[in-house]
Amino acid sequence: MKIKLLFLFVILFFTLSAEAQDNLRVVNILNQGKSAYDRERLEINQDPRIDTLVNRHILANAKGEEGYRILIFRAGGRDGRDKATKIQQGFMNSFPDIPTYLTFDQPNWFKVKVGNYRSREEAAPDFYRILLSYPNAYLVRENIDLKIVR
């Protein structure tokens, strides 16, 4: 009985993993966001092992995308973390819809950055709202989390 159950589980697992691989093909990635007419025009003849290599590369380098965040505070010294945490909490109370990030950069800087924006234009509305409360804020280029882009 256990062997039959194990065999059934293995078959189910391989079936689902093979189905998930169809979405990560190079053709699907290149056709993403295109109209049906444009999708039909694209034809790629390649070895299927290239898809495997591309998928491995994507999974190994899934760190986000180059974009912008708004730096609202930075402090150094012994009490830098405490100050940065207080600023972060105050920001989260004022702007609960914008994600915040507390980071540490060598040699001794604690920074509070907010938002995930693909471009300066996308960041502009929030940036001008934030400037009213944090007049020393400015945009910084950084890898952003694509799952939480506003």
C-alpha positions, 0 to 999 in steps of 0.5 A, a space after each residue: 500500500 505504501 509503495 502504491 501511494 509513493 508511486 502515485 505521489 512521484 507521478 503526480 509530482 513529475 506531472 505538475 513540475 513538467 506543467 509548470 515548466 511550460 510557463 518558463 519557456 523563452 517563447 512565453 517570456 518573449 511573448 509576454 504582454 504582446 497582442 495575439 497577432 504579434 505572438 503568432 508572428 514570433 517563431 523561435 527554432 532552438 534546442 530545448 536545452 536552451 530553455 533549461 539553461 535560461 530557467 536556471 539563470 533566471 532562478 539563480 539571479 532572481 534578485 529583482 530589477 534595477 529601479 528606484 527607492 526614496 531615501 528618507 533618513 540616514 544616520 550613523 553612530 551608536 544610536 543610528 539604528 534606534 533613530 532609523 527605527 523610530 523614523 521607519 515606524 513614524 513613516 509606516 504610520 503616516 504612509 501605510 501603503 508604501 513599503 519601508 526598508 531599514 538597511 545598514 551600509 558600511 562603515 556606519 550608516 543606517 538608512 531608511 528607504 521606501 517604495 519600489 519604483 521602476 522609474 523616476 516618473 513612477 516615483 514622482 507622485 509619492 516622492 512629492 508627497 513624502 517631501 512634505 514630511 521628510 524634506 531631506 528625502 531623495 531618490 536613490 537607484 537600487 535593486 527593487 522587489 518586483 513583487 511589491 512594485 506600486 
